[in-house]
Amino acid sequence: MGRIDDVQAIANCVIRTQQIHEGDWFEGEVLYCGQCREPRREYIDVKDGKLFVTRMCKCERDAYDNEKKRREDEEREMRLARNRENSGIEKAYEDADLKSFDVQTENRGAYNLAKNYVAQFPEMLERNQGLLFWGDVGTGKTYTASVIGNELLAKGRTVYAISLANLFQKVGGYNNEQEEELMERVRNVDLLILDDLGTERSTDFAAEKVYAVIDARYKASKPVIYTTNMTLAEMKGAADMRQKRLYDRIFQTCFPLQFTGQSRRMNEARDRYADMLALTKVS
């Protein structure tokens, strides 16, 4: 028995298990689909002769493509959900995005920067181009960083956001293995968001851990978005050599943007107070 006969014997096994649908018909040995009317079996030319094999008709190809797309969409949604769950973005900011961004005169620059940074992120990632958001408390730094993070998550990118206070709390309770897992995440995500830069000045332990994180990202050539209540003058004028080295590394890789204007938190507090007065007013 020759090689082509061996292959045909295998093909015959497949032919015998092929399901015949209602409306299908035969013309000789060739089976035709009763819906799209394409052949579901055919002869194909091979080196040593011809083989009689099964084939997918248009109906089956469409069904295969639809099922493949459904699985890919399902896997994508699961991946997006997993990335979002692991992103660390605070619940208060999980719905923050460009569509819901309340653009005002004072924050239009922040909005434009966020929009362009997201649109050009492949280049930003390639260039290791981060951002440094600085300014007073409550002016929208963390919100804008979260907008960028959420937009990138929706595009399938990996993001990890953490405040330095939370970072110190985690590392303080971790063993070596857990700390290395955290550092692995810090090194590997597409974008790292570090909130409240400046709190590392409190202790030597904090300064050491923050430098380790920043150094890991620097060596991985991946961008970071920092938020801080410090001024550029305070960072540039740091007297402590470790802090000076840390801030110098940040300035090497980040574009700084100042956030100004009234504190949104104070404005929201005043609005809530006005609502409370209206509710308690005696008519």
C-alpha positions as CSV (number, residue, x, y, z in Angstrom):
1,M,0.0,0.0,0.0
2,G,1.6,3.3,-1.1
3,R,1.8,6.6,0.8
4,I,-1.1,8.2,-1.0
5,D,-3.2,5.2,-0.2
6,D,-2.3,5.5,3.5
7,V,-3.3,9.2,3.5
8,Q,-6.6,8.4,1.6
9,A,-7.4,5.7,4.2
10,I,-7.1,8.4,7.0
11,A,-9.2,10.8,4.9
12,N,-11.8,8.1,4.5
13,C,-12.1,7.8,8.2
14,V,-12.9,11.5,8.4
15,I,-15.4,11.2,5.5
16,R,-17.3,8.4,7.3
17,T,-17.7,10.6,10.4
18,Q,-18.8,13.7,8.5
19,Q,-22.3,14.8,9.5
20,I,-24.8,15.0,6.6
21,H,-27.3,17.8,7.2
22,E,-31.0,17.9,6.0
23,G,-31.1,19.1,2.4
24,D,-27.6,18.0,1.5
25,W,-27.3,16.0,-1.7
26,F,-24.8,13.9,-3.6
27,E,-23.6,14.2,-7.1
28,G,-21.6,11.0,-7.5
29,E,-19.3,10.9,-4.5
30,V,-19.3,14.6,-4.0
31,L,-21.5,15.9,-1.1
32,Y,-23.1,19.3,-1.5
33,C,-24.5,21.7,1.2
34,G,-28.3,22.1,1.0
35,Q,-28.0,25.8,2.2
36,C,-25.1,27.4,0.5
37,R,-24.9,24.8,-2.3
38,E,-21.1,24.5,-2.0
39,P,-19.3,21.1,-2.1
40,R,-18.5,19.6,1.3
41,R,-16.3,16.9,-0.2
42,E,-13.8,17.3,-3.1
43,Y,-10.8,15.9,-5.0
44,I,-7.5,17.6,-4.5
45,D,-4.3,17.2,-6.5
46,V,-1.3,16.0,-4.6
47,K,2.2,14.9,-5.8
48,D,1.3,11.2,-6.4
49,G,-2.2,11.6,-7.7
50,K,-5.6,12.8,-6.2
51,L,-7.1,12.6,-2.8
52,F,-10.8,12.7,-1.9
53,V,-11.3,14.7,1.2
54,T,-13.8,16.7,3.2
55,R,-14.0,20.5,3.0
56,M,-15.8,23.3,4.7
57,C,-18.6,24.9,2.8
58,K,-19.5,28.6,3.2
59,C,-22.0,27.8,6.0
60,E,-19.3,25.9,7.9
61,R,-16.6,28.5,7.3
62,D,-18.9,31.3,8.5
63,A,-19.9,29.3,11.6
64,Y,-16.2,28.6,12.3
65,D,-15.3,32.3,11.8
66,N,-18.1,33.4,14.1
67,E,-17.2,31.0,16.8
68,K,-13.5,32.0,16.6
69,K,-14.5,35.7,16.9
70,R,-16.8,34.9,19.8
71,R,-14.0,33.1,21.7
72,E,-11.5,35.9,20.9
73,D,-14.0,38.5,22.1
74,E,-14.6,36.5,25.3
75,E,-10.9,36.1,25.9
76,R,-10.4,39.8,25.3
77,E,-13.1,40.7,27.8
78,M,-11.7,38.3,30.4
79,R,-8.3,39.8,29.9
80,L,-9.6,43.4,30.1
81,A,-11.5,42.5,33.3
82,R,-8.4,40.8,34.8
83,N,-6.2,43.8,33.9
84,R,-8.7,46.2,35.4
85,E,-9.1,44.1,38.6
86,N,-5.3,44.1,39.0
87,S,-4.8,47.8,38.1
88,G,-5.0,49.2,41.6
89,I,-7.1,52.2,40.4
90,E,-9.2,53.4,43.2
91,K,-12.9,52.7,43.1
92,A,-13.7,56.4,43.2
93,Y,-11.9,56.7,39.8
94,E,-12.7,53.4,38.1
95,D,-15.2,55.2,35.8
96,A,-13.0,58.2,35.0
97,D,-12.4,58.5,31.3
98,L,-12.0,61.1,28.5
99,K,-15.8,61.1,27.8
100,S,-16.7,62.0,31.4
101,F,-13.9,64.5,31.8
102,D,-15.4,67.8,32.9
103,V,-13.4,70.2,30.8
104,Q,-13.0,73.7,32.2
105,T,-10.7,76.5,31.3
106,E,-8.3,75.7,34.1
107,N,-8.0,72.0,33.2
108,R,-8.2,72.0,29.4
109,G,-4.4,71.6,29.2
110,A,-4.6,68.5,31.4
111,Y,-7.4,67.1,29.3
112,N,-5.5,67.7,26.1
113,L,-2.4,66.1,27.5
114,A,-4.3,63.0,28.7
115,K,-6.0,62.6,25.3
116,N,-2.8,63.0,23.3
117,Y,-0.8,60.8,25.7
118,V,-3.3,57.9,25.3
119,A,-3.4,58.4,21.5
120,Q,0.4,58.3,21.3
121,F,1.0,55.8,24.0
122,P,2.9,53.3,21.8
123,E,5.4,56.0,21.1
124,M,5.4,57.1,24.7
125,L,6.1,53.5,25.8
126,E,8.9,53.2,23.2
127,R,10.5,56.4,24.4
128,N,9.9,55.7,28.1
129,Q,8.1,59.1,28.3
130,G,6.4,59.6,31.6
131,L,4.5,62.5,33.2
132,L,4.9,64.4,36.4
133,F,1.6,66.0,37.7
134,W,2.4,68.6,40.4
135,G,0.2,71.2,42.2
136,D,-2.0,71.8,45.2
137,V,-4.2,69.2,46.8
138,G,-7.5,68.4,45.1
139,T,-6.7,70.0,41.7
140,G,-7.3,66.8,39.6
141,K,-3.9,65.2,39.5
142,T,-4.9,61.7,40.6
143,Y,-8.2,62.0,38.6
144,T,-6.3,62.8,35.3
145,A,-3.8,60.0,35.9
146,S,-6.7,57.6,36.4
147,V,-8.3,58.8,33.2
148,I,-5.2,57.9,31.3
149,G,-4.9,54.6,33.1
150,N,-8.6,53.6,32.4
151,E,-8.3,54.6,28.7
152,L,-5.2,52.5,28.3
153,L,-6.8,49.6,30.1
154,A,-9.7,49.8,27.6
155,K,-7.2,49.5,24.8
156,G,-5.7,46.2,26.3
157,R,-2.7,47.8,28.0
158,T,-1.6,46.8,31.5
159,V,-1.6,49.5,34.2
160,Y,-0.8,49.5,37.9
161,A,-1.7,52.5,40.1
162,I,-0.6,52.7,43.8
163,S,-0.1,55.5,46.3
164,L,3.2,55.6,48.0
165,A,1.5,55.3,51.4
166,N,-0.2,52.1,50.2
167,L,3.1,50.9,48.7
168,F,4.9,51.3,52.1
169,Q,2.1,49.5,53.9
170,K,2.2,46.6,51.5
171,V,6.0,46.3,51.5
172,G,6.2,46.6,55.3
173,G,4.0,43.5,55.7
174,Y,5.5,41.4,52.8
175,N,8.1,38.7,53.0
176,N,10.9,38.6,50.4
177,E,8.9,36.5,47.9
178,Q,5.8,38.8,48.1
179,E,7.9,41.9,47.7
180,E,9.6,40.4,44.6
181,E,6.2,39.6,43.1
182,L,5.2,43.3,43.7
183,M,8.5,44.5,42.1
184,E,7.8,42.1,39.1
185,R,4.5,43.8,38.5
186,V,6.1,47.2,38.8
187,R,8.7,46.3,36.2
188,N,6.4,44.6,33.7
189,V,3.2,46.7,33.4
190,D,3.0,49.1,30.4
191,L,2.2,52.1,32.7
192,L,2.9,52.6,36.4
193,I,1.1,55.4,38.3
194,L,2.7,56.5,41.6
195,D,0.5,58.7,43.6
196,D,1.6,61.2,46.3
197,L,5.3,61.5,45.5
198,G,7.0,63.2,48.4
199,T,5.8,61.0,51.2
200,E,8.9,59.0,50.9
201,R,10.8,61.8,52.7
202,S,9.4,60.6,56.0
203,T,11.8,57.7,56.7
204,D,14.9,56.1,55.3
205,F,13.0,52.9,54.7
206,A,10.4,54.8,52.6
207,A,13.1,56.5,50.6
208,E,14.9,53.3,49.9
209,K,11.7,51.5,48.7
210,V,10.6,54.4,46.4
211,Y,14.1,54.5,44.8
212,A,14.0,50.8,44.2
213,V,10.6,51.1,42.4
214,I,11.7,54.1,40.3
215,D,15.0,52.5,39.5
216,A,13.3,49.3,38.4
217,R,11.1,51.2,36.0
218,Y,14.1,53.2,34.8
219,K,16.1,50.1,34.0
220,A,13.0,48.5,32.4
221,S,12.7,51.6,30.2
222,K,8.9,51.9,30.9
223,P,7.0,55.1,31.7
224,V,5.6,56.3,35.0
225,I,3.0,58.9,35.9
226,Y,3.8,60.6,39.2
227,T,1.5,62.9,41.2
228,T,2.8,65.1,43.9
229,N,1.8,68.1,46.1
230,M,5.5,69.3,46.0
231,T,6.7,72.1,43.8
232,L,9.3,71.7,41.1
233,A,11.6,74.0,43.2
234,E,11.2,71.7,46.2
235,M,12.2,68.7,44.2
236,K,15.0,70.4,42.4
237,G,16.3,71.9,45.6
238,A,16.3,68.6,47.6
239,A,19.3,68.6,49.9
240,D,19.3,64.9,50.7
241,M,21.5,63.1,48.2
242,R,19.2,60.1,47.8
243,Q,16.2,62.3,47.2
244,K,18.2,64.5,44.8
245,R,19.2,61.3,42.9
246,L,15.6,60.1,42.9
247,Y,14.1,63.4,41.6
248,D,16.8,63.7,39.0
249,R,15.9,60.3,37.6
250,I,12.2,61.4,37.4
251,F,13.1,64.6,35.6
252,Q,15.1,62.6,33.0
253,T,12.0,60.6,32.0
254,C,8.9,62.8,32.7
255,F,7.2,65.8,31.3
256,P,6.0,68.0,34.2
257,L,2.5,69.6,34.2
258,Q,1.3,72.0,36.9
259,F,-2.3,71.6,38.1
260,T,-3.8,74.9,39.3
261,G,-7.1,76.3,40.3
262,Q,-9.5,75.7,43.2
263,S,-9.6,72.4,45.0
264,R,-12.3,70.2,43.5
265,R,-12.7,68.5,46.9
266,M,-13.4,71.8,48.6
267,N,-15.9,72.8,45.9
268,E,-17.6,69.5,46.2
269,A,-17.7,69.9,50.0
270,R,-19.3,73.4,49.6
271,D,-21.9,72.0,47.3
272,R,-22.7,69.2,49.7
273,Y,-23.0,71.8,52.5
274,A,-25.4,73.9,50.4
275,D,-27.5,70.8,49.7
276,M,-27.6,70.0,53.4
277,L,-28.8,73.5,54.2
278,A,-31.5,73.3,51.5
279,L,-32.7,69.9,52.9
280,T,-32.8,71.2,56.5
281,K,-34.4,74.5,55.8
282,V,-37.8,74.9,57.4
283,S,-40.5,75.9,54.9
